[in-house]
Amino acid sequence: MSLAPDAHLLIIGAGLAGYYTARQMRTQGHTGPITVLGAEAHPAYDRPALSKAYLCGTTDLCDLYLDDPADPLDVRWVRSDAVVGLSTEPLGVRTASGTFYLGDAVVIATGAEARRLGGHAIRCVEDAAALRAAPLAGARVAVIGGGFLALETAATCTTRGAGSVTVIAGEELPGLRRLGQPVAQALHRLHEQHGVRFLGAARALSVTPAGHAEHPEHAEHPGSPEHVITLSDGRRIEADVVISAVGAVPATAWLTRSALALDPETQAVLTDDTGFTGIPGIWAAGDCALWAAQRTGLRPVGHWQETVDQAQALASAMLGGVPSPMQEPYLWSDQHHVTIQAAGMLALADEVQVLAGSIEAGDLLVSYLREGTEIGILGMNRLREVVRWRRARRIRPAALAA
Ligand SMILES: Cc1cc2nc3c(=O)[nH]c(=O)nc-3n(C[C@H](O)[C@H](O)[C@H](O)COP(=O)(O)OP(=O)(O)OC[C@H]3O[C@@H](n4cnc5c(N)ncnc54)[C@H](O)[C@@H]3O)c2cc1C
């Protein structure tokens, strides 16, 4: 049933999904009141720059605000008041301050929280500000994680003048499992050219304050480090600054006692492919949610474009409009002046082919195939080619959606 034009919509979480859901609801004609309840003290802001320009010190928080001062959203923003409980009868939410908000519909958009192994993590602006303020120049930096966030952060630390940057990616080459051999080799080479060192397949088991390490004599570096990282192969790595970029968990702890179905593995809110949870009036989008197509691997999880596309699809479903087809999945990352863009369903590929460029030059254009059919593309500084590919494939082939 579609939302009445004067219905009061509660959006929980003032991040990307919350902001774009509100924006899409207005764009698609909803005239009723919208209240966006956020745990953070800041206006809604964009996160990708936190590991890039913000960490570098070339962008400030106010540059990241999502709302357009020239066309501000007509919504009520409530800040610094985390939602702590969901009620289905009557429909509404309770916040940490004890306030109960009644609504005709609720969109859950609480995002995710960084997994923290130790040292710094980067999920919110406070995390990034703490790392930005850390004395990185000349420091021995260790980055735990092999995903784009880890690699971006490693790249930024080299720009900030770190004495050494070591990445503990947990696989022989960064991104090998997800992106395939050629891209993983190219990423490895790109980072090594900028002085980043990788530690192979070893995984980080723990991060301890240096004074507490059991065998400091085995440490790789001299000096007085802040931390010791113990690896799965027994090595101990000393570091002045440790950054963990080892994934995020959906911010749904406040929902564990609710009627909503949560994914047993990730605790994400389970929905269909419009964001509907199955409970009348309750929807979910962004990093806190797992849409049906994400469960089957057809769509990626935890990316900017996916969140924005979900907000659009969810708004049209709530308003009873014709759902526009979701675009091909898309993500990007910036590392050492190389923009990496990937589109399509890379996770489903069984073959990777290099179309152009070379590992040495770091300008690869790579095709991802499944049973001989191209289902994805990745380019390193190949903006034009990736844009063209995306334009040509606005709608996902029906055969793969089945
Ligand atoms: C450092 C960083 C770099 C990134 N770089 C890229 C990139 O280069 N490319 C890319 O494609 N993607 C990138 N991403 C991913 C992208 O930013 C996320 O997918 C996107 O932010 C998800 O939006 P969201 O609204 O679901 O979650 P968030 O943006 O995390 O917003 C959720 C909001 O909900 C609030 N909240 C949580 N719990 C509650 C509660 N109980 N009550 C009220 N409010 C609550 C949070 O405080 C937060 O403000 C990056 C993410 C990070 C963290």
The ligand as an ORCA input file, in Angstrom:
! r2SCAN-3c Opt
* xyz 0 1
  C      35.808      6.209      5.072
  C      34.864      5.695      4.033
  C      35.188      5.809      2.689
  C      34.315      5.333      1.717
  N      34.666      5.446      0.402
  C      33.840      4.960     -0.547
  C      34.211      5.038     -1.919
  O      35.271      5.554     -2.273
  N      33.357      4.517     -2.841
  C      32.157      3.929     -2.484
  O      31.418      3.455     -3.369
  N      31.782      3.862     -1.187
  C      32.588      4.349     -0.210
  N      32.228      4.264      1.105
  C      30.935      3.625      1.460
  C      29.763      4.611      1.558
  O      30.136      5.822      2.134
  C      28.665      3.940      2.365
  O      28.196      2.844      1.608
  C      27.514      4.890      2.704
  O      27.937      5.902      3.572
  C      26.349      4.140      3.335
  O      25.363      5.043      3.703
  P      24.402      4.755      4.946
  O      23.495      5.934      5.059
  O      23.813      3.411      4.837
  O      25.355      4.709      6.217
  P      26.140      5.903      6.912
  O      26.652      6.838      5.892
  O      27.079      5.256      7.848
  O      25.013      6.682      7.751
  C      24.315      6.087      8.800
  C      23.947      7.163      9.805
  O      23.047      6.611     10.760
  C      23.449      7.041     12.055
  N      22.976      6.091     13.057
  C      23.489      4.873     13.373
  N      22.758      4.301     14.341
  C      21.764      5.182     14.642
  C      20.687      5.163     15.557
  N      20.460      4.111     16.357
  N      19.865      6.235     15.601
  C      20.054      7.290     14.771
  N      21.069      7.366     13.901
  C      21.898      6.319     13.832
  C      24.957      7.082     11.975
  O      25.492      7.864     13.013
  C      25.139      7.689     10.590
  O      25.083      9.092     10.661
  C      33.078      4.732      2.102
  C      32.747      4.621      3.471
  C      33.631      5.093      4.427
  C      33.267      4.949      5.886
*
